[in-house]
Amino acid sequence: MASGMDSATLVLGAAGFIGSHLTDRLLASGERVIGVDNLSRGTRKNIEHLTGNQRFEFYEADLANREALPGILAKMPVRTVWHMAANSDIPAGIADPNVDLRDTFQTTFHALGAMRTAGVLRIAFASSSAVYGAHEQILTEDTGPLFPISNYGAMKLASEAIISAAAESFLERAWIFRFPNVIGPRATHGIIYDLLRKLQITDNELEVLGDGSQQKPYLHVSELVDAMMLICAKSDARLNCYNIGPADEGTTVRKIAETVLQHTSPGTPIRYTGGRRGWVGDVPRFRYSIEKLRALGWSPRMSSQAAVELAVEEIHREFYPETVGV
Ligand SMILES: NC(=O)c1ccc[n+]([C@@H]2O[C@H](COP(=O)([O-])OP(=O)(O)OC[C@H]3O[C@@H](n4cnc5c(N)ncnc54)[C@H](O)[C@@H]3O)[C@@H](O)[C@H]2O)c1
């Protein structure tokens, strides 16, 4: 297998929130990167700063289509596929399960098929805490049984399962990362993005889904990318599965809404829609163990709330670039 500048790293979902940050990091470490995205949720804006970069190529293609990847993989030897493409809108997948079948599962299924044919033997996969479903205990990588409560979680779990099977049949290395809620600039969705969007439309009150008591761990995207890189560098079993998250038990939706308002329009009343879950498929509270990741030598720097405060500032600046420097 070729390496270095003779080969490339493929990022699926490169125009998305996390995929674009990952692409930046891979390029910064000297790699040649081929990005693929159908721009259904990601945007060209997320990768426009890479225009003219000789080590980056971008292809707009639908990865749920079996024909998409083989032609791209034929262009240059690829050493590792980073699969960050998926439906990232959980309620959309509940309204129409086809969304997750296509964008969350079929993208994985066809990526593995194309990799097998092209002899690409390494995959790094963005999975999610959603595979765990609603568990009360602290979630470790071997918590089970796994009964997801959203189609998104179900299709992530199915993706993990076929990656495991591929690890048995042809892959040399597979890394499965179970992300918590990830936040930061270039967000295409997520609570902070949604709250700022709502305030853009109407600023006389802020509607918040649920009763505000939902409590989850939040990780800044910069730390997530650090952790993924470290896991790939240090864990060399054929199949490696890691939770990635902050060290604390998270912050509440109420605290996030208050942080957003402090930053944008203090004094605006919050209207909670009520109920413990924000929406069908929402896991209102989960606690993550990152002991396995810590054992590799990684520790998060930011608490969930510190990550929220930073991300609110960053996303707000993107919404209102004219306020920079004011
Ligand atoms: N952001 C989070 O909090 C979070 C949490 C857990 C897991 N994840 C996972 O991390 C990965 C990245 O998520 P994100 O937050 O950056 O979301 P995102 O929507 O910004 O990125 C996903 C990208 O995949 C692309 N995509 C979707 N379907 C595609 C298809 N059929 N063909 C080609 N491209 C397609 C989208 O256009 C988008 O650019 C996803 O797999 C997501 O499930 C994210």
The ligand as a Gaussian input file, in Angstrom:
#p B3LYP/6-31G(d) Opt

LIG

0 1
 N      -22.331000      16.739000      15.493000
 C      -22.601000      15.851000      16.438000
 O      -22.944000      16.224000      17.552000
 C      -22.482000      14.363000      16.153000
 C      -22.722000      13.476000      17.212000
 C      -22.603000      12.117000      16.988000
 C      -22.224000      11.652000      15.733000
 N      -22.008000      12.542000      14.712000
 C      -21.635000      12.015000      13.400000
 O      -20.506000      12.712000      12.913000
 C      -20.558000      12.781000      11.498000
 C      -20.449000      14.231000      11.063000
 O      -21.586000      14.931000      11.575000
 P      -21.737000      16.501000      11.484000
 O      -22.215000      16.972000      12.785000
 O      -20.525000      17.088000      10.903000
 O      -22.966000      16.614000      10.474000
 P      -23.049000      17.297000       9.045000
 O      -24.440000      17.101000       8.559000
 O      -22.526000      18.685000       9.114000
 O      -22.042000      16.407000       8.202000
 C      -22.423000      15.235000       7.509000
 C      -22.077000      15.450000       6.056000
 O      -22.434000      14.260000       5.318000
 C      -22.981000      14.678000       4.083000
 N      -23.838000      13.603000       3.576000
 C      -24.973000      13.108000       4.144000
 N      -25.500000      12.149000       3.355000
 C      -24.651000      12.031000       2.285000
 C      -24.681000      11.213000       1.120000
 N      -25.669000      10.352000       0.878000
 N      -23.664000      11.354000       0.214000
 C      -22.668000      12.252000       0.426000
 N      -22.598000      13.055000       1.506000
 C      -23.600000      12.940000       2.423000
 C      -23.761000      15.944000       4.394000
 O      -23.981000      16.764000       3.263000
 C      -22.849000      16.606000       5.416000
 O      -21.934000      17.499000       4.818000
 C      -21.879000      12.133000      11.089000
 O      -21.627000      10.778000      10.771000
 C      -22.707000      12.215000      12.345000
 O      -23.682000      11.213000      12.393000
 C      -22.130000      13.898000      14.906000

